[in-house]
């Protein structure tokens, strides 16, 4: 069981098998680079969404809003003097 609903994937079983073979052959450092790349892509997409939502925000404010999505309020206030409840996420 792969965790997806039967018929929900648009990827053929053959394509899935090729992907699984590539992952099995990849070195740990190759896998880690890929995962970090995915994380960077997600953060870049969120930054774009935040810039659209807050067009006058400074680059620092965008980074703080991004961080506030992953850190609890107390940490944001202690580390960055930024209150997500006051400024928004």
C-alpha positions in Angstrom: 0.0 0.0 0.0 1.5 3.3 -1.0 -0.8 5.6 1.0 -2.8 6.9 -2.0 -6.3 6.1 -2.9 -6.7 3.6 -5.6 -6.9 5.4 -8.9 -6.0 8.8 -7.4 -2.5 8.8 -8.9 -1.9 10.1 -12.4 1.4 8.3 -12.5 1.6 4.9 -14.3 2.9 1.9 -12.3 5.7 1.7 -14.8 6.8 5.3 -14.1 6.5 4.7 -10.4 8.8 1.7 -10.7 11.4 3.7 -12.6 11.3 6.5 -9.9 11.6 3.9 -7.1 14.6 2.3 -8.9 16.3 5.7 -9.2 15.7 6.4 -5.5 17.1 3.0 -4.6 20.3 3.7 -6.6 20.8 7.2 -5.3 23.5 7.8 -2.7 22.5 9.2 0.7 24.0 12.6 -0.3 22.0 12.6 -3.5 18.8 11.9 -1.6 19.6 14.6 0.9 20.3 17.2 -1.8 17.0 16.3 -3.5 15.0 16.7 -0.2 16.7 20.0 0.6 15.9 21.1 -2.9 12.3 20.3 -2.4 12.3 22.2 0.9 13.8 25.2 -0.9 11.3 25.1 -3.6 8.4 25.0 -1.1 9.9 28.0 0.8 10.3 29.9 -2.5 6.7 29.3 -3.4 5.5 30.5 0.1 7.7 33.6 -0.2 6.0 34.4 -3.5 2.6 33.9 -2.0 3.6 36.2 0.9 4.9 38.9 -1.4 1.6 38.8 -3.2 -0.3 39.1 0.0 1.9 41.8 1.5 3.3 43.7 -1.5 4.9 46.5 0.7 6.6 44.0 3.0 10.4 44.3 3.3 12.5 41.2 2.6 13.1 40.8 6.4 9.3 40.9 7.0 8.8 38.2 4.3 11.4 36.0 6.0 9.8 36.6 9.4 6.3 35.7 8.1 7.8 32.5 6.5 9.6 31.6 9.8 6.3 32.2 11.8 4.7 29.4 9.8 7.2 26.9 11.3 8.0 28.3 14.7 5.7 28.8 17.7 4.7 32.3 18.8 7.0 32.3 21.9 10.1 31.4 19.8 9.3 34.1 17.2 8.9 36.7 20.0 12.0 35.6 21.8 14.3 35.1 18.8 13.1 37.8 16.5 11.0 40.2 18.6 8.1 39.4 16.1 4.6 38.5 17.4 2.7 36.6 14.7 -0.5 37.3 16.6 0.1 41.0 16.2 1.7 41.2 12.8 0.0 38.2 11.1 1.6 35.2 9.5 
